[in-house]
Amino acid sequence: MPAIKTVRDELRAITDKAKEVMAKAEAENRLLTDAEKTEVDEALVQAEKLGARIRQAEDQLDVVARLEKMIGNGRVAPIAATPTAPTVIKSLGQQFIESEAYADFLKHPGVRGGTWATRPVEVFAATTTTPTGGILPGLTLQPFLPLPTQFRVASLFAQGTVTDGSVIPFLRETVWTNAADTVAEGGTKPESTLTFEQVTEPLRKIAHWLPVTDEMLADVDGLRSYIDSRLTDGIIQVEESQIIAGSGTPPDLLGLLNQTGLATEVDKGATEGYADAIHRQITAIMSTAFAMPDGIIMHPTAWHLVATERSTSGSGYLSGGSFSTELTRQLWGLPVALSPNVPADQAVVGAFKSQAMLWRKGGIVIQASNSHSDFFIKNLTAIRAEERLQLTVFRPGAFGVVDGLAAA
């Protein structure tokens, strides 16, 4: 089809010619001759055909414009779009060895002002990058999260991010007396009691470091494994211990089990099933704290007793048994996180997502320098990992312990 501009120019030429013929007859104050009338009629027919072609072209352009608008709004994908590379989750060690500072060190390992790391190597785990990326400019760095196959205690809590400052102010519920009742017309309404205390908790730091030889720094695969398997795991293990049982005495966090005002502890009865005792605490929290529990923390030993509990006749497991998968641990529909930091005969039930929050400032940070002690002359480098975090529990009564989960 000719371009729409070409068709419009042709229509304009035909129309101008017909106007000239009619203008001449009008100027001479006469009717059109037979030849002139035929010429005008033919011009009219051609104009109608050209007009139809213009309308067809305009409709086509309108369809294209609508499609482009839909593509721009994300409603359909461009037909000839270049496929984007899949995103990957890079480990902390992978990001470290791909950082600019690490690459710079490999090229120029000499001392610069007492340390080769003139700007610290700072990378965060669980950052989504393209396979060929490193730390991309403008990329939003996410806090460190466990790998999907490692369901940890931290995953149960709501996650908060601290961008400014080093303290977290919040309100903690201390007293809740629900006096709501039916009231007669004109009667006095009962007064409920809800008391809060204002709490300000500083961010706490978990950190450690490891010495690394220059030979290991030059070994990319070895360095990545070293950081992943030692530095990050060390931080995570202490983080979990602090979240559950931190003493609250600086520099410790105030862990979940040491909070004041937890729900009344539930003790497993002598003839009561392990799962039944946990369900009693679930319903108790729903009844007294008016919160819906959404998770359970258990010691691996206690979970073993729950997972292998049999019917009273001993004919079979109450759960899926030894041939079921444990990739997703659940009890009464709630996810279960296992931790050796919970007493071996206990479980903790709680409304983790709605009544508590785990705050982080950034994520796990890696920094390296050879200026420590005599490391420069010994070709050693200190690699340090640290994170800053805090746990806030808004309603302690939404969390409760189940005790007595021990073998008979």
TORKOL-4160 file (C-alpha; in steps of 0.2 Angstrom, whole numbers, padded with zeros to 4 digits, m for minus):
408
<pt num="1" X="0000" Y="0000" Z="0000"/>
<pt num="2" X="0007" Y="0017" Z="m0005"/>
<pt num="3" X="0012" Y="0028" Z="0010"/>
<pt num="4" X="m0003" Y="0038" Z="0017"/>
<pt num="5" X="0005" Y="0055" Z="0012"/>
<pt num="6" X="0007" Y="0050" Z="m0006"/>
<pt num="7" X="m0011" Y="0045" Z="m0007"/>
<pt num="8" X="m0016" Y="0062" Z="0001"/>
<pt num="9" X="m0006" Y="0072" Z="m0011"/>
<pt num="10" X="m0014" Y="0062" Z="m0026"/>
<pt num="11" X="m0031" Y="0066" Z="m0019"/>
<pt num="12" X="m0027" Y="0085" Z="m0017"/>
<pt num="13" X="m0021" Y="0086" Z="m0035"/>
<pt num="14" X="m0037" Y="0078" Z="m0042"/>
<pt num="15" X="m0048" Y="0090" Z="m0030"/>
<pt num="16" X="m0038" Y="0105" Z="m0036"/>
<pt num="17" X="m0041" Y="0101" Z="m0054"/>
<pt num="18" X="m0059" Y="0098" Z="m0052"/>
<pt num="19" X="m0060" Y="0115" Z="m0043"/>
<pt num="20" X="m0052" Y="0124" Z="m0057"/>
<pt num="21" X="m0064" Y="0117" Z="m0070"/>
<pt num="22" X="m0079" Y="0122" Z="m0060"/>
<pt num="23" X="m0071" Y="0139" Z="m0056"/>
<pt num="24" X="m0069" Y="0143" Z="m0074"/>
<pt num="25" X="m0087" Y="0139" Z="m0078"/>
<pt num="26" X="m0093" Y="0150" Z="m0064"/>
<pt num="27" X="m0082" Y="0164" Z="m0069"/>
<pt num="28" X="m0089" Y="0163" Z="m0087"/>
<pt num="29" X="m0107" Y="0163" Z="m0079"/>
<pt num="30" X="m0111" Y="0147" Z="m0088"/>
<pt num="31" X="m0115" Y="0128" Z="m0085"/>
<pt num="32" X="m0102" Y="0115" Z="m0087"/>
<pt num="33" X="m0100" Y="0108" Z="m0104"/>
<pt num="34" X="m0103" Y="0089" Z="m0106"/>
<pt num="35" X="m0084" Y="0086" Z="m0107"/>
<pt num="36" X="m0081" Y="0097" Z="m0091"/>
<pt num="37" X="m0095" Y="0087" Z="m0082"/>
<pt num="38" X="m0087" Y="0071" Z="m0087"/>
<pt num="39" X="m0070" Y="0077" Z="m0081"/>
<pt num="40" X="m0078" Y="0082" Z="m0064"/>
<pt num="41" X="m0087" Y="0066" Z="m0062"/>
<pt num="42" X="m0072" Y="0056" Z="m0065"/>
<pt num="43" X="m0062" Y="0066" Z="m0053"/>
<pt num="44" X="m0076" Y="0063" Z="m0040"/>
<pt num="45" X="m0075" Y="0044" Z="m0043"/>
<pt num="46" X="m0056" Y="0044" Z="m0041"/>
<pt num="47" X="m0057" Y="0055" Z="m0025"/>
<pt num="48" X="m0069" Y="0042" Z="m0017"/>
<pt num="49" X="m0057" Y="0028" Z="m0021"/>
<pt num="50" X="m0043" Y="0038" Z="m0014"/>
<pt num="51" X="m0053" Y="0043" Z="0002"/>
<pt num="52" X="m0056" Y="0024" Z="0005"/>
<pt num="53" X="m0038" Y="0020" Z="0003"/>
<pt num="54" X="m0034" Y="0034" Z="0016"/>
<pt num="55" X="m0046" Y="0028" Z="0028"/>
<pt num="56" X="m0039" Y="0010" Z="0027"/>
<pt num="57" X="m0021" Y="0017" Z="0030"/>
<pt num="58" X="m0027" Y="0027" Z="0045"/>
<pt num="59" X="m0036" Y="0012" Z="0052"/>
<pt num="60" X="m0020" Y="0002" Z="0050"/>
<pt num="61" X="m0010" Y="0016" Z="0059"/>
<pt num="62" X="m0022" Y="0017" Z="0073"/>
<pt num="63" X="m0020" Y="m0002" Z="0076"/>
<pt num="64" X="m0001" Y="0000" Z="0077"/>
<pt num="65" X="m0003" Y="0014" Z="0089"/>
<pt num="66" X="m0014" Y="0004" Z="0100"/>
<pt num="67" X="m0002" Y="m0011" Z="0100"/>
<pt num="68" X="0012" Y="0000" Z="0104"/>
<pt num="69" X="0003" Y="0008" Z="0119"/>
<pt num="70" X="m0002" Y="m0009" Z="0125"/>
<pt num="71" X="0017" Y="m0015" Z="0124"/>
<pt num="72" X="0022" Y="0001" Z="0133"/>
<pt num="73" X="0009" Y="m0003" Z="0147"/>
<pt num="74" X="0016" Y="m0021" Z="0149"/>
<pt num="75" X="0000" Y="m0028" Z="0143"/>
<pt num="76" X="0008" Y="m0038" Z="0128"/>
<pt num="77" X="0026" Y="m0042" Z="0125"/>
<pt num="78" X="0034" Y="m0034" Z="0109"/>
<pt num="79" X="0034" Y="m0046" Z="0095"/>
<pt num="80" X="0052" Y="m0044" Z="0090"/>
<pt num="81" X="0059" Y="m0041" Z="0108"/>
<pt num="82" X="0076" Y="m0047" Z="0112"/>
<pt num="83" X="0075" Y="m0060" Z="0125"/>
<pt num="84" X="0082" Y="m0055" Z="0142"/>
<pt num="85" X="0095" Y="m0065" Z="0151"/>
<pt num="86" X="0088" Y="m0074" Z="0166"/>
<pt num="87" X="0092" Y="m0067" Z="0183"/>
<pt num="88" X="0102" Y="m0077" Z="0196"/>
<pt num="89" X="0104" Y="m0076" Z="0214"/>
<pt num="90" X="0123" Y="m0074" Z="0217"/>
<pt num="91" X="0131" Y="m0079" Z="0233"/>
<pt num="92" X="0140" Y="m0067" Z="0245"/>
<pt num="93" X="0157" Y="m0075" Z="0239"/>
<pt num="94" X="0153" Y="m0074" Z="0221"/>
<pt num="95" X="0149" Y="m0055" Z="0223"/>
<pt num="96" X="0165" Y="m0052" Z="0232"/>
<pt num="97" X="0176" Y="m0060" Z="0219"/>
<pt num="98" X="0167" Y="m0050" Z="0205"/>
<pt num="99" X="0168" Y="m0033" Z="0214"/>
<pt num="100" X="0179" Y="m0019" Z="0207"/>
<pt num="101" X="0190" Y="m0018" Z="0222"/>
<pt num="102" X="0194" Y="m0037" Z="0221"/>
<pt num="103" X="0199" Y="m0036" Z="0203"/>
<pt num="104" X="0209" Y="m0020" Z="0207"/>
<pt num="105" X="0219" Y="m0030" Z="0220"/>
<pt num="106" X="0223" Y="m0044" Z="0208"/>
<pt num="107" X="0230" Y="m0031" Z="0196"/>
<pt num="108" X="0239" Y="m0021" Z="0209"/>
<pt num="109" X="0242" Y="m0031" Z="0225"/>
<pt num="110" X="0254" Y="m0018" Z="0232"/>
<pt num="111" X="0251" Y="m0007" Z="0248"/>
<pt num="112" X="0241" Y="0009" Z="0246"/>
<pt num="113" X="0242" Y="0020" Z="0261"/>
<pt num="114" X="0244" Y="0005" Z="0272"/>
<pt num="115" X="0230" Y="m0005" Z="0264"/>
<pt num="116" X="0226" Y="m0011" Z="0247"/>
<pt num="117" X="0207" Y="m0009" Z="0251"/>
<pt num="118" X="0207" Y="0010" Z="0249"/>
<pt num="119" X="0188" Y="0009" Z="0247"/>
<pt num="120" X="0181" Y="m0006" Z="0257"/>
<pt num="121" X="0174" Y="m0021" Z="0247"/>
<pt num="122" X="0156" Y="m0020" Z="0252"/>
<pt num="123" X="0144" Y="m0033" Z="0244"/>
<pt num="124" X="0127" Y="m0040" Z="0250"/>
<pt num="125" X="0121" Y="m0058" Z="0248"/>
<pt num="126" X="0105" Y="m0062" Z="0239"/>
<pt num="127" X="0107" Y="m0047" Z="0227"/>
<pt num="128" X="0099" Y="m0051" Z="0210"/>
<pt num="129" X="0111" Y="m0048" Z="0195"/>
<pt num="130" X="0112" Y="m0053" Z="0177"/>
<pt num="131" X="0124" Y="m0068" Z="0174"/>
<pt num="132" X="0137" Y="m0056" Z="0167"/>
<pt num="133" X="0135" Y="m0043" Z="0180"/>
<pt num="134" X="0144" Y="m0039" Z="0196"/>
<pt num="135" X="0138" Y="m0025" Z="0207"/>
<pt num="136" X="0128" Y="m0015" Z="0195"/>
<pt num="137" X="0127" Y="0004" Z="0196"/>
<pt num="138" X="0110" Y="0010" Z="0204"/>
<pt num="139" X="0106" Y="m0008" Z="0209"/>
<pt num="140" X="0095" Y="m0010" Z="0224"/>
<pt num="141" X="0105" Y="m0021" Z="0236"/>
<pt num="142" X="0094" Y="m0033" Z="0246"/>
<pt num="143" X="0097" Y="m0039" Z="0264"/>
<pt num="144" X="0105" Y="m0056" Z="0266"/>
<pt num="145" X="0093" Y="m0070" Z="0266"/>
<pt num="146" X="0096" Y="m0089" Z="0268"/>
<pt num="147" X="0096" Y="m0099" Z="0252"/>
<pt num="148" X="0079" Y="m0106" Z="0248"/>
<pt num="149" X="0084" Y="m0124" Z="0253"/>
<pt num="150" X="0089" Y="m0118" Z="0270"/>
<pt num="151" X="0073" Y="m0113" Z="0280"/>
<pt num="152" X="0079" Y="m0103" Z="0295"/>
<pt num="153" X="0072" Y="m0094" Z="0310"/>
<pt num="154" X="0074" Y="m0077" Z="0302"/>
<pt num="155" X="0063" Y="m0082" Z="0288"/>
<pt num="156" X="0048" Y="m0083" Z="0300"/>
<pt num="157" X="0049" Y="m0064" Z="0305"/>
<pt num="158" X="0043" Y="m0049" Z="0295"/>
<pt num="159" X="0058" Y="m0040" Z="0288"/>
<pt num="160" X="0062" Y="m0022" Z="0291"/>
<pt num="161" X="0076" Y="m0011" Z="0283"/>
<pt num="162" X="0084" Y="0003" Z="0292"/>
<pt num="163" X="0091" Y="0017" Z="0281"/>
<pt num="164" X="0095" Y="0031" Z="0293"/>
<pt num="165" X="0101" Y="0031" Z="0311"/>
<pt num="166" X="0106" Y="0017" Z="0322"/>
<pt num="167" X="0091" Y="0015" Z="0334"/>
<pt num="168" X="0074" Y="0008" Z="0332"/>
<pt num="169" X="0060" Y="0017" Z="0342"/>
<pt num="170" X="0044" Y="0007" Z="0344"/>
<pt num="171" X="0029" Y="0004" Z="0355"/>
<pt num="172" X="0027" Y="m0013" Z="0365"/>
<pt num="173" X="0011" Y="m0018" Z="0372"/>
<pt num="174" X="0011" Y="m0021" Z="0391"/>
<pt num="175" X="m0007" Y="m0022" Z="0396"/>
<pt num="176" X="m0023" Y="m0027" Z="0387"/>
<pt num="177" X="m0039" Y="m0029" Z="0396"/>
<pt num="178" X="m0054" Y="m0032" Z="0385"/>
<pt num="179" X="m0069" Y="m0026" Z="0393"/>
<pt num="180" X="m0080" Y="m0026" Z="0378"/>
<pt num="181" X="m0098" Y="m0032" Z="0382"/>
<pt num="182" X="m0116" Y="m0030" Z="0378"/>
<pt num="183" X="m0124" Y="m0014" Z="0384"/>
<pt num="184" X="m0142" Y="m0009" Z="0387"/>
<pt num="185" X="m0149" Y="0006" Z="0379"/>
<pt num="186" X="m0143" Y="0021" Z="0388"/>
<pt num="187" X="m0131" Y="0010" Z="0399"/>
<pt num="188" X="m0113" Y="0014" Z="0404"/>
<pt num="189" X="m0101" Y="0007" Z="0392"/>
<pt num="190" X="m0086" Y="m0003" Z="0399"/>
<pt num="191" X="m0069" Y="0004" Z="0398"/>
<pt num="192" X="m0055" Y="m0007" Z="0391"/>
<pt num="193" X="m0037" Y="m0005" Z="0395"/>
<pt num="194" X="m0023" Y="m0005" Z="0383"/>
<pt num="195" X="m0006" Y="0001" Z="0389"/>
<pt num="196" X="0010" Y="0003" Z="0379"/>
<pt num="197" X="0028" Y="0007" Z="0383"/>
<pt num="198" X="0039" Y="0016" Z="0372"/>
<pt num="199" X="0055" Y="0007" Z="0368"/>
<pt num="200" X="0071" Y="0012" Z="0359"/>
<pt num="201" X="0082" Y="m0002" Z="0354"/>
<pt num="202" X="0100" Y="0001" Z="0346"/>
<pt num="203" X="0105" Y="m0009" Z="0331"/>
<pt num="204" X="0117" Y="m0023" Z="0337"/>
<pt num="205" X="0132" Y="m0029" Z="0327"/>
<pt num="206" X="0138" Y="m0047" Z="0323"/>
<pt num="207" X="0155" Y="m0049" Z="0316"/>
<pt num="208" X="0171" Y="m0060" Z="0314"/>
<pt num="209" X="0186" Y="m0061" Z="0302"/>
<pt num="210" X="0197" Y="m0074" Z="0294"/>
<pt num="211" X="0215" Y="m0073" Z="0288"/>
<pt num="212" X="0217" Y="m0077" Z="0270"/>
<pt num="213" X="0234" Y="m0080" Z="0260"/>
<pt num="214" X="0238" Y="m0070" Z="0244"/>
<pt num="215" X="0238" Y="m0087" Z="0235"/>
<pt num="216" X="0220" Y="m0090" Z="0241"/>
<pt num="217" X="0215" Y="m0072" Z="0235"/>
<pt num="218" X="0222" Y="m0077" Z="0218"/>
<pt num="219" X="0211" Y="m0093" Z="0218"/>
<pt num="220" X="0194" Y="m0087" Z="0214"/>
<pt num="221" X="0185" Y="m0103" Z="0217"/>
<pt num="222" X="0194" Y="m0106" Z="0233"/>
<pt num="223" X="0190" Y="m0089" Z="0239"/>
<pt num="224" X="0172" Y="m0090" Z="0235"/>
<pt num="225" X="0170" Y="m0106" Z="0245"/>
<pt num="226" X="0180" Y="m0100" Z="0259"/>
<pt num="227" X="0168" Y="m0084" Z="0261"/>
<pt num="228" X="0152" Y="m0094" Z="0258"/>
<pt num="229" X="0156" Y="m0109" Z="0270"/>
<pt num="230" X="0164" Y="m0100" Z="0284"/>
<pt num="231" X="0161" Y="m0081" Z="0285"/>
<pt num="232" X="0142" Y="m0081" Z="0281"/>
<pt num="233" X="0138" Y="m0097" Z="0290"/>
<pt num="234" X="0147" Y="m0090" Z="0306"/>
<pt num="235" X="0136" Y="m0074" Z="0305"/>
<pt num="236" X="0120" Y="m0084" Z="0302"/>
<pt num="237" X="0123" Y="m0096" Z="0317"/>
<pt num="238" X="0126" Y="m0082" Z="0329"/>
<pt num="239" X="0111" Y="m0072" Z="0322"/>
<pt num="240" X="0100" Y="m0086" Z="0325"/>
<pt num="241" X="0106" Y="m0089" Z="0343"/>
<pt num="242" X="0103" Y="m0070" Z="0346"/>
<pt num="243" X="0086" Y="m0070" Z="0339"/>
<pt num="244" X="0080" Y="m0084" Z="0350"/>
<pt num="245" X="0090" Y="m0083" Z="0366"/>
<pt num="246" X="0099" Y="m0066" Z="0366"/>
<pt num="247" X="0101" Y="m0060" Z="0384"/>
<pt num="248" X="0097" Y="m0042" Z="0380"/>
<pt num="249" X="0113" Y="m0036" Z="0389"/>
<pt num="250" X="0124" Y="m0026" Z="0377"/>
<pt num="251" X="0130" Y="m0030" Z="0365"/>
<pt num="252" X="0117" Y="m0044" Z="0364"/>
<pt num="253" X="0100" Y="m0043" Z="0356"/>
<pt num="254" X="0085" Y="m0047" Z="0367"/>
<pt num="255" X="0080" Y="m0063" Z="0361"/>
<pt num="256" X="0062" Y="m0070" Z="0359"/>
<pt num="257" X="0063" Y="m0082" Z="0374"/>
<pt num="258" X="0069" Y="m0068" Z="0385"/>
<pt num="259" X="0055" Y="m0056" Z="0381"/>
<pt num="260" X="0044" Y="m0050" Z="0396"/>
<pt num="261" X="0025" Y="m0055" Z="0394"/>
<pt num="262" X="0026" Y="m0070" Z="0384"/>
<pt num="263" X="0010" Y="m0081" Z="0383"/>
<pt num="264" X="0008" Y="m0094" Z="0397"/>
<pt num="265" X="0019" Y="m0109" Z="0394"/>
<pt num="266" X="0010" Y="m0125" Z="0389"/>
<pt num="267" X="0016" Y="m0141" Z="0396"/>
<pt num="268" X="0014" Y="m0157" Z="0387"/>
<pt num="269" X="0003" Y="m0169" Z="0397"/>
<pt num="270" X="0009" Y="m0187" Z="0401"/>
<pt num="271" X="m0003" Y="m0195" Z="0389"/>
<pt num="272" X="m0005" Y="m0180" Z="0377"/>
<pt num="273" X="0003" Y="m0181" Z="0359"/>
<pt num="274" X="0017" Y="m0169" Z="0355"/>
<pt num="275" X="0007" Y="m0161" Z="0341"/>
<pt num="276" X="m0008" Y="m0160" Z="0352"/>
<pt num="277" X="0002" Y="m0150" Z="0365"/>
<pt num="278" X="0008" Y="m0138" Z="0351"/>
<pt num="279" X="m0010" Y="m0135" Z="0345"/>
<pt num="280" X="m0015" Y="m0131" Z="0363"/>
<pt num="281" X="m0003" Y="m0116" Z="0363"/>
<pt num="282" X="m0009" Y="m0111" Z="0346"/>
<pt num="283" X="m0027" Y="m0110" Z="0352"/>
<pt num="284" X="m0022" Y="m0102" Z="0368"/>
<pt num="285" X="m0013" Y="m0087" Z="0359"/>
<pt num="286" X="m0028" Y="m0085" Z="0348"/>
<pt num="287" X="m0039" Y="m0084" Z="0363"/>
<pt num="288" X="m0029" Y="m0073" Z="0374"/>
<pt num="289" X="m0018" Y="m0062" Z="0363"/>
<pt num="290" X="m0031" Y="m0062" Z="0349"/>
<pt num="291" X="m0017" Y="m0065" Z="0336"/>
<pt num="292" X="m0016" Y="m0079" Z="0323"/>
<pt num="293" X="0000" Y="m0089" Z="0325"/>
<pt num="294" X="0009" Y="m0091" Z="0308"/>
<pt num="295" X="0025" Y="m0101" Z="0313"/>
<pt num="296" X="0034" Y="m0113" Z="0325"/>
<pt num="297" X="0052" Y="m0115" Z="0330"/>
<pt num="298" X="0058" Y="m0132" Z="0337"/>
<pt num="299" X="0074" Y="m0140" Z="0342"/>
<pt num="300" X="0078" Y="m0154" Z="0329"/>
<pt num="301" X="0076" Y="m0167" Z="0343"/>
<pt num="302" X="0059" Y="m0161" Z="0347"/>
<pt num="303" X="0054" Y="m0161" Z="0329"/>
<pt num="304" X="0060" Y="m0179" Z="0327"/>
<pt num="305" X="0048" Y="m0184" Z="0341"/>
<pt num="306" X="0034" Y="m0175" Z="0332"/>
<pt num="307" X="0038" Y="m0182" Z="0315"/>
<pt num="308" X="0040" Y="m0200" Z="0321"/>
<pt num="309" X="0025" Y="m0200" Z="0332"/>
<pt num="310" X="0014" Y="m0216" Z="0329"/>
<pt num="311" X="m0004" Y="m0220" Z="0332"/>
<pt num="312" X="m0008" Y="m0227" Z="0349"/>
<pt num="313" X="m0009" Y="m0245" Z="0342"/>
<pt num="314" X="0009" Y="m0242" Z="0335"/>
<pt num="315" X="0003" Y="m0247" Z="0317"/>
<pt num="316" X="0010" Y="m0232" Z="0308"/>
<pt num="317" X="0016" Y="m0214" Z="0308"/>
<pt num="318" X="0004" Y="m0200" Z="0311"/>
<pt num="319" X="0013" Y="m0190" Z="0299"/>
<pt num="320" X="0019" Y="m0195" Z="0281"/>
<pt num="321" X="0032" Y="m0207" Z="0288"/>
<pt num="322" X="0050" Y="m0211" Z="0283"/>
<pt num="323" X="0046" Y="m0210" Z="0264"/>
<pt num="324" X="0038" Y="m0192" Z="0264"/>
<pt num="325" X="0048" Y="m0176" Z="0260"/>
<pt num="326" X="0054" Y="m0164" Z="0273"/>
<pt num="327" X="0058" Y="m0150" Z="0261"/>
<pt num="328" X="0043" Y="m0140" Z="0268"/>
<pt num="329" X="0041" Y="m0144" Z="0287"/>
<pt num="330" X="0023" Y="m0140" Z="0293"/>
<pt num="331" X="0013" Y="m0143" Z="0308"/>
<pt num="332" X="m0006" Y="m0139" Z="0309"/>
<pt num="333" X="m0003" Y="m0129" Z="0293"/>
<pt num="334" X="0011" Y="m0118" Z="0300"/>
<pt num="335" X="0029" Y="m0118" Z="0294"/>
<pt num="336" X="0042" Y="m0126" Z="0306"/>
<pt num="337" X="0060" Y="m0119" Z="0307"/>
<pt num="338" X="0072" Y="m0130" Z="0316"/>
<pt num="339" X="0086" Y="m0123" Z="0328"/>
<pt num="340" X="0097" Y="m0130" Z="0341"/>
<pt num="341" X="0096" Y="m0114" Z="0350"/>
<pt num="342" X="0079" Y="m0119" Z="0357"/>
<pt num="343" X="0079" Y="m0130" Z="0372"/>
<pt num="344" X="0079" Y="m0148" Z="0366"/>
<pt num="345" X="0062" Y="m0152" Z="0374"/>
<pt num="346" X="0053" Y="m0136" Z="0368"/>
<pt num="347" X="0044" Y="m0127" Z="0354"/>
<pt num="348" X="0040" Y="m0109" Z="0351"/>
<pt num="349" X="0023" Y="m0104" Z="0343"/>
<pt num="350" X="0020" Y="m0086" Z="0338"/>
<pt num="351" X="0013" Y="m0073" Z="0326"/>
<pt num="352" X="0030" Y="m0069" Z="0319"/>
<pt num="353" X="0024" Y="m0059" Z="0304"/>
<pt num="354" X="0012" Y="m0048" Z="0312"/>
<pt num="355" X="0018" Y="m0046" Z="0330"/>
<pt num="356" X="0037" Y="m0044" Z="0328"/>
<pt num="357" X="0050" Y="m0038" Z="0315"/>
<pt num="358" X="0068" Y="m0042" Z="0311"/>
<pt num="359" X="0077" Y="m0026" Z="0306"/>
<pt num="360" X="0093" Y="m0025" Z="0296"/>
<pt num="361" X="0104" Y="m0010" Z="0291"/>
<pt num="362" X="0110" Y="m0016" Z="0274"/>
<pt num="363" X="0115" Y="m0034" Z="0275"/>
<pt num="364" X="0131" Y="m0044" Z="0278"/>
<pt num="365" X="0146" Y="m0033" Z="0273"/>
<pt num="366" X="0163" Y="m0040" Z="0268"/>
<pt num="367" X="0178" Y="m0029" Z="0270"/>
<pt num="368" X="0196" Y="m0034" Z="0267"/>
<pt num="369" X="0214" Y="m0027" Z="0271"/>
<pt num="370" X="0232" Y="m0032" Z="0273"/>
<pt num="371" X="0236" Y="m0019" Z="0285"/>
<pt num="372" X="0232" Y="m0029" Z="0301"/>
<pt num="373" X="0247" Y="m0033" Z="0312"/>
<pt num="374" X="0261" Y="m0040" Z="0301"/>
<pt num="375" X="0250" Y="m0047" Z="0288"/>
<pt num="376" X="0258" Y="m0037" Z="0274"/>
<pt num="377" X="0275" Y="m0044" Z="0276"/>
<pt num="378" X="0267" Y="m0062" Z="0278"/>
<pt num="379" X="0257" Y="m0060" Z="0262"/>
<pt num="380" X="0241" Y="m0062" Z="0272"/>
<pt num="381" X="0224" Y="m0052" Z="0271"/>
<pt num="382" X="0211" Y="m0051" Z="0284"/>
<pt num="383" X="0193" Y="m0053" Z="0277"/>
<pt num="384" X="0179" Y="m0047" Z="0289"/>
<pt num="385" X="0161" Y="m0050" Z="0289"/>
<pt num="386" X="0148" Y="m0041" Z="0299"/>
<pt num="387" X="0130" Y="m0036" Z="0299"/>
<pt num="388" X="0119" Y="m0024" Z="0310"/>
<pt num="389" X="0102" Y="m0030" Z="0315"/>
<pt num="390" X="0089" Y="m0029" Z="0329"/>
<pt num="391" X="0073" Y="m0039" Z="0334"/>
<pt num="392" X="0057" Y="m0029" Z="0340"/>
<pt num="393" X="0043" Y="m0039" Z="0347"/>
<pt num="394" X="0027" Y="m0028" Z="0348"/>
<pt num="395" X="0016" Y="m0040" Z="0357"/>
<pt num="396" X="0025" Y="m0053" Z="0367"/>
<pt num="397" X="0009" Y="m0061" Z="0372"/>
<pt num="398" X="0008" Y="m0067" Z="0354"/>
<pt num="399" X="0022" Y="m0079" Z="0357"/>
<pt num="400" X="0022" Y="m0094" Z="0368"/>
<pt num="401" X="0033" Y="m0109" Z="0373"/>
<pt num="402" X="0027" Y="m0128" Z="0373"/>
<pt num="403" X="0038" Y="m0138" Z="0386"/>
<pt num="404" X="0040" Y="m0156" Z="0389"/>
<pt num="405" X="0043" Y="m0162" Z="0371"/>
<pt num="406" X="0054" Y="m0175" Z="0377"/>
<pt num="407" X="0055" Y="m0194" Z="0374"/>
<pt num="408" X="0045" Y="m0204" Z="0387"/>
